Amino acid sequence: LMGGSLTSGPPPSASAATAITACGSVISVSGTYVLANNLIDCPSPDAIVITASNVHLDLRGYVIDGTFAGDSTGIRLDNVTHVSIKGPGIVRQFHRGIRVNRGSDNEVKDLVFSENSAGSAIGSGASAVSMSGTNRASVKNNGFYNNYRGLTITNSITGALSTNNEFKANWVVNSGNAAVYIQNGSQGNEMKANTLIN
Protein backbone atom coordinates (compact mmCIF):
# COMPACT_ATOMS: atom_id res chain seq x y z
CA LEU A 1 0.00 0.00 0.00
CA MET A 2 1.66 3.20 -1.18
CA GLY A 3 1.18 6.59 0.37
CA GLY A 4 -1.06 5.44 3.20
CA SER A 5 -1.73 2.90 5.92
CA LEU A 6 -4.01 -0.09 6.32
CA THR A 7 -6.40 0.07 9.26
CA SER A 8 -9.19 -2.17 10.45
CA GLY A 9 -12.71 -1.12 11.35
CA PRO A 10 -16.34 -1.28 10.31
CA PRO A 11 -17.28 -0.94 6.67
CA PRO A 12 -18.08 2.60 5.44
CA SER A 13 -21.84 2.00 5.61
CA ALA A 14 -21.68 1.12 9.28
CA SER A 15 -19.41 4.04 10.21
CA ALA A 16 -21.70 6.43 8.33
CA ALA A 17 -24.75 5.43 10.38
CA THR A 18 -25.92 7.55 13.31
CA ALA A 19 -26.63 5.67 16.55
CA ILE A 20 -29.97 6.03 18.34
CA THR A 21 -29.44 5.42 22.05
CA ALA A 22 -32.30 7.03 23.98
CA CYS A 23 -36.07 7.37 24.14
CA GLY A 24 -37.39 10.64 22.73
CA SER A 25 -34.94 10.74 19.82
CA VAL A 26 -35.90 12.92 16.83
CA ILE A 27 -34.53 12.17 13.36
CA SER A 28 -34.68 15.44 11.44
CA VAL A 29 -31.88 14.89 8.91
CA SER A 30 -31.87 12.40 6.02
CA GLY A 31 -29.48 9.49 6.39
CA THR A 32 -28.90 6.06 7.90
CA TYR A 33 -29.63 5.40 11.57
CA VAL A 34 -29.18 2.31 13.75
CA LEU A 35 -30.56 1.40 17.15
CA ALA A 36 -27.51 0.93 19.39
CA ASN A 37 -29.25 -0.57 22.44
CA ASN A 38 -32.66 -1.51 23.78
CA LEU A 39 -34.99 1.41 24.59
CA ILE A 40 -36.93 0.25 27.66
CA ASP A 41 -39.98 1.83 29.34
CA CYS A 42 -40.06 4.78 26.96
CA PRO A 43 -42.51 7.39 28.28
CA SER A 44 -45.31 8.99 26.26
CA PRO A 45 -45.61 10.41 23.71
CA ASP A 46 -43.00 8.92 21.32
CA ALA A 47 -39.86 6.80 21.55
CA ILE A 48 -38.57 7.89 18.12
CA VAL A 49 -39.93 10.60 15.80
CA ILE A 50 -38.90 10.84 12.14
CA THR A 51 -39.51 14.23 10.50
CA ALA A 52 -37.02 13.92 7.60
CA SER A 53 -37.51 12.08 4.32
CA ASN A 54 -34.99 9.63 2.88
CA VAL A 55 -34.21 7.93 6.19
CA HIS A 56 -33.16 4.33 6.79
CA LEU A 57 -33.62 3.07 10.37
CA ASP A 58 -32.29 -0.39 11.30
CA LEU A 59 -33.29 -1.80 14.69
CA ARG A 60 -30.45 -4.35 14.55
CA GLY A 61 -32.23 -6.86 16.78
CA TYR A 62 -32.96 -4.45 19.63
CA VAL A 63 -36.25 -3.70 21.43
CA ILE A 64 -38.25 -0.47 21.58
CA ASP A 65 -40.44 -0.84 24.65
CA GLY A 66 -43.20 1.36 26.06
CA THR A 67 -45.36 1.43 29.17
CA PHE A 68 -48.87 1.01 27.64
CA ALA A 69 -49.37 4.78 28.02
CA GLY A 70 -52.36 6.29 26.24
CA ASP A 71 -51.55 7.82 22.82
CA SER A 72 -47.90 6.72 23.03
CA THR A 73 -46.05 5.66 19.88
CA GLY A 74 -42.93 3.59 19.33
CA ILE A 75 -41.90 5.21 16.04
CA ARG A 76 -43.81 8.14 14.52
CA LEU A 77 -43.42 9.37 10.93
CA ASP A 78 -44.76 12.84 10.11
CA ASN A 79 -45.50 13.59 6.44
CA VAL A 80 -42.26 12.06 5.13
CA THR A 81 -41.32 10.04 2.04
CA HIS A 82 -38.91 7.20 1.34
CA VAL A 83 -38.41 6.17 4.95
CA SER A 84 -37.44 2.54 5.60
CA ILE A 85 -37.75 0.95 9.05
CA LYS A 86 -36.39 -2.57 9.16
CA GLY A 87 -35.57 -5.34 11.56
CA PRO A 88 -34.85 -7.63 13.07
CA GLY A 89 -36.23 -5.91 16.15
CA ILE A 90 -39.25 -5.67 18.45
CA VAL A 91 -41.69 -2.80 19.06
CA ARG A 92 -43.96 -3.46 22.04
CA GLN A 93 -46.33 -2.03 24.65
CA PHE A 94 -47.27 1.28 23.02
CA HIS A 95 -50.68 2.65 22.04
CA ARG A 96 -49.41 2.52 18.45
CA GLY A 97 -46.24 0.63 17.58
CA ILE A 98 -45.56 2.62 14.42
CA ARG A 99 -47.69 5.59 13.38
CA VAL A 100 -47.42 6.98 9.84
CA ASN A 101 -49.09 10.36 9.37
CA ARG A 102 -49.50 11.18 5.67
CA GLY A 103 -46.47 10.88 3.39
CA SER A 104 -45.71 8.26 0.74
CA ASP A 105 -43.37 5.45 -0.30
CA ASN A 106 -42.45 4.41 3.23
CA GLU A 107 -41.55 0.85 4.28
CA VAL A 108 -41.82 -1.27 7.45
CA LYS A 109 -40.36 -4.77 7.29
CA ASP A 110 -38.89 -7.67 9.24
CA LEU A 111 -40.10 -6.47 12.66
CA VAL A 112 -42.06 -8.04 15.50
CA PHE A 113 -44.90 -6.08 17.12
CA SER A 114 -46.33 -7.32 20.42
CA GLU A 115 -48.79 -6.12 23.08
CA ASN A 116 -49.40 -2.73 21.52
CA SER A 117 -52.48 -1.52 23.40
CA ALA A 118 -52.90 -4.92 24.98
CA GLY A 119 -53.03 -3.11 28.32
CA SER A 120 -54.64 0.03 29.71
CA ALA A 121 -54.28 2.05 26.50
CA ILE A 122 -56.89 0.12 24.48
CA GLY A 123 -59.03 2.54 22.52
CA SER A 124 -59.63 4.32 19.25
CA GLY A 125 -56.62 4.23 16.93
CA ALA A 126 -54.76 1.63 18.94
CA SER A 127 -52.77 -0.56 16.56
CA ALA A 128 -49.37 -2.15 16.00
CA VAL A 129 -49.06 -0.19 12.73
CA SER A 130 -51.35 2.79 12.09
CA MET A 131 -51.39 4.65 8.76
CA SER A 132 -53.38 7.83 8.18
CA GLY A 133 -53.59 9.60 4.81
CA THR A 134 -50.67 7.48 3.58
CA ASN A 135 -49.85 6.50 -0.01
CA ARG A 136 -47.79 3.62 -1.43
CA ALA A 137 -46.51 2.38 1.93
CA SER A 138 -45.27 -1.19 2.24
CA VAL A 139 -45.68 -3.30 5.39
CA LYS A 140 -44.19 -6.74 4.80
CA ASN A 141 -42.59 -9.75 6.46
CA ASN A 142 -43.54 -8.65 9.97
CA GLY A 143 -44.94 -10.59 12.91
CA PHE A 144 -47.87 -9.18 14.90
CA TYR A 145 -48.67 -10.90 18.20
CA ASN A 146 -51.23 -9.99 20.90
CA ASN A 147 -51.93 -6.45 19.66
CA TYR A 148 -55.29 -4.66 19.79
CA ARG A 149 -55.11 -4.42 15.99
CA GLY A 150 -52.38 -5.53 13.62
CA LEU A 151 -52.78 -2.87 10.92
CA THR A 152 -55.08 0.17 10.81
CA ILE A 153 -55.50 2.21 7.61
CA THR A 154 -57.57 5.39 7.87
CA ASN A 155 -57.98 8.69 6.08
CA SER A 156 -56.35 11.71 7.67
CA ILE A 157 -58.29 14.19 9.80
CA THR A 158 -58.02 16.64 6.90
CA GLY A 159 -59.66 14.14 4.55
CA ALA A 160 -56.58 12.86 2.71
CA LEU A 161 -57.18 9.28 1.58
CA SER A 162 -54.91 6.32 2.27
CA THR A 163 -54.30 4.74 -1.13
CA ASN A 164 -52.25 2.03 -2.81
CA ASN A 165 -50.62 0.70 0.34
CA GLU A 166 -49.30 -2.88 0.56
CA PHE A 167 -49.67 -5.32 3.47
CA LYS A 168 -47.83 -8.47 2.41
CA ALA A 169 -46.46 -11.71 3.89
CA ASN A 170 -47.17 -10.77 7.51
CA TRP A 171 -48.21 -13.01 10.42
CA VAL A 172 -51.00 -11.52 12.56
CA VAL A 173 -51.88 -13.60 15.62
CA ASN A 174 -54.35 -13.08 18.47
CA SER A 175 -55.55 -9.51 17.80
CA GLY A 176 -57.91 -8.11 20.42
CA ASN A 177 -60.13 -6.16 17.99
CA ALA A 178 -59.16 -6.91 14.37
CA ALA A 179 -56.18 -8.24 12.47
CA VAL A 180 -56.63 -5.52 9.83
CA TYR A 181 -58.95 -2.48 9.90
CA ILE A 182 -59.44 -0.34 6.76
CA GLN A 183 -61.65 2.74 6.85
CA ASN A 184 -64.27 3.25 4.16
CA GLY A 185 -62.97 5.49 1.40
CA SER A 186 -59.42 4.17 1.46
CA GLN A 187 -58.63 2.93 -2.04
CA GLY A 188 -56.36 0.49 -3.84
CA ASN A 189 -54.82 -1.05 -0.72
CA GLU A 190 -53.50 -4.57 -1.32
CA MET A 191 -53.53 -7.43 1.19
CA LYS A 192 -51.49 -10.39 -0.08
CA ALA A 193 -50.09 -13.65 1.33
CA ASN A 194 -50.73 -12.77 4.98
CA THR A 195 -51.48 -15.30 7.72
CA LEU A 196 -54.22 -14.15 10.09
CA ILE A 197 -54.89 -16.25 13.21
CA ASN A 198 -57.22 -15.39 16.09
Sequence and secondary structure as in RCSB ss.txt:
>XXXX:A:sequence
LMGGSLTSGPPPSASAATAITACGSVISVSGTYVLANNLIDCPSPDAIVITASNVHLDLRGYVIDGTFAGDSTGI
RLDNVTHVSIKGPGIVRQFHRGIRVNRGSDNEVKDLVFSENSAGSAIGSGASAVSMSGTNRASVKNNGFYNNYRG
LTITNSITGALSTNNEFKANWVVNSGNAAVYIQNGSQGNEMKANTLIN
>XXXX:A:secstr
  SS       HHHHTSEEE STTEEE S EEEEE S B S  SSEEEEE SSSEEEE TT EEE    TT EEE
EEES BSEEEE S EEESSSEEEEEES BS EEES EEE TTSSTT STT EEEEEES BS EEES EEES SEE
EEEE  TT    BS EEES EEE  SSEEEEE TT BS EEES EEE 
